[in-house]
Amino acid sequence: MQRLTLRRRLSYNTLSNRRQKVKTPGGKVVYIYQKKRGTLPKCGDCKCKLDGIKPSRPMTRTRMSRREKTVSRTYGGSRCHACVRSRILRSFLMEEQKVLKQILKEKRKERVTQAIQKRKAERKAEQKAAAAAKSKAKK
């Protein structure tokens, strides 16, 4: 076995300096440097790995086509299906709550106006009764 010389200056066995011994067609054994493995993107909310997306390094991801980087769904390639579902549910429930608040406000307003009208009617009836009593007293 022949001695191998490094092609780069870094001599430590780090992740960025992984090498493999390869025999060339000329019969020499040389080092070939391995690239780092790509990772799957993670969900921004729950940090789980996103399915349907090719694992890649950031620079190669810029050269990849759009279909390899995303999923055809709202927030595809950014959020997982469960988080998208919970977001949609949350927004729907918030809208429902706003509508319910508005309905309750209108009902409350209606009740208040009915109470005011009832009081006015009672006062008028009292005034008529008082006027009738006065007219009877005068006769």
PEQUIPE-V237027 format. One record per residue. N is the residue number from 1. RES is the residue in one letter. OMEGA is omega in radians with two decimals (999 if undefined). Layout:
BEGIN
n = [N & N]
res = [RES & RES]
omega = [OMEGA & OMEGA]
END
This chain:
BEGIN
n = [1 & 2 & 3 & 4 & 5 & 6 & 7 & 8 & 9 & 10 & 11 & 12 & 13 & 14 & 15 & 16 & 17 & 18 & 19 & 20 & 21 & 22 & 23 & 24 & 25 & 26 & 27 & 28 & 29 & 30 & 31 & 32 & 33 & 34 & 35 & 36 & 37 & 38 & 39 & 40 & 41 & 42 & 43 & 44 & 45 & 46 & 47 & 48 & 49 & 50 & 51 & 52 & 53 & 54 & 55 & 56 & 57 & 58 & 59 & 60 & 61 & 62 & 63 & 64 & 65 & 66 & 67 & 68 & 69 & 70 & 71 & 72 & 73 & 74 & 75 & 76 & 77 & 78 & 79 & 80 & 81 & 82 & 83 & 84 & 85 & 86 & 87 & 88 & 89 & 90 & 91 & 92 & 93 & 94 & 95 & 96 & 97 & 98 & 99 & 100 & 101 & 102 & 103 & 104 & 105 & 106 & 107 & 108 & 109 & 110 & 111 & 112 & 113 & 114 & 115 & 116 & 117 & 118 & 119 & 120 & 121 & 122 & 123 & 124 & 125 & 126 & 127 & 128 & 129 & 130 & 131 & 132 & 133 & 134 & 135 & 136 & 137 & 138 & 139]
res = [M & Q & R & L & T & L & R & R & R & L & S & Y & N & T & L & S & N & R & R & Q & K & V & K & T & P & G & G & K & V & V & Y & I & Y & Q & K & K & R & G & T & L & P & K & C & G & D & C & K & C & K & L & D & G & I & K & P & S & R & P & M & T & R & T & R & M & S & R & R & E & K & T & V & S & R & T & Y & G & G & S & R & C & H & A & C & V & R & S & R & I & L & R & S & F & L & M & E & E & Q & K & V & L & K & Q & I & L & K & E & K & R & K & E & R & V & T & Q & A & I & Q & K & R & K & A & E & R & K & A & E & Q & K & A & A & A & A & A & K & S & K & A & K & K]
omega = [-3.13 & 3.11 & -3.14 & 3.06 & 3.12 & 3.12 & 3.13 & -3.07 & -3.11 & -3.06 & -3.11 & -3.10 & -3.12 & 3.13 & -3.12 & -3.09 & 3.13 & -3.10 & 3.12 & 3.11 & -3.12 & 3.10 & -3.14 & 3.10 & 3.12 & 3.10 & 3.11 & 3.01 & -3.10 & 3.04 & 2.95 & -3.10 & -3.14 & 3.05 & 3.10 & 3.11 & 3.10 & 3.11 & 3.06 & 3.06 & -3.09 & 3.12 & -3.12 & -3.11 & -3.02 & 3.07 & 3.06 & -3.11 & -3.12 & 3.12 & 3.06 & -3.14 & -3.08 & 3.06 & -3.10 & 3.05 & -3.08 & -3.09 & 3.11 & 3.11 & 3.13 & -3.14 & -3.13 & 3.10 & -3.04 & -3.08 & 3.11 & -3.07 & -3.05 & 3.02 & -3.06 & -3.14 & 3.05 & -3.07 & -3.14 & -3.11 & -3.14 & -3.13 & 3.13 & -3.07 & -3.09 & -3.14 & 3.10 & 3.14 & -3.13 & 3.10 & -3.14 & 3.12 & -3.12 & -3.11 & 3.11 & -3.13 & 3.10 & 3.10 & 3.12 & 3.14 & 3.11 & 3.14 & 3.13 & 3.11 & -3.12 & 3.14 & 3.13 & 3.13 & 3.13 & 3.12 & 3.13 & -3.13 & 3.13 & 3.12 & -3.13 & 3.14 & 3.10 & 3.13 & 3.13 & 3.13 & 3.13 & 3.13 & 3.13 & 3.14 & 3.13 & 3.12 & 3.12 & 3.13 & 3.11 & -3.14 & 3.11 & 3.14 & 3.13 & 3.13 & 3.12 & 3.12 & 3.12 & -3.12 & 3.10 & -3.12 & -3.14 & -3.11 & 999]
END
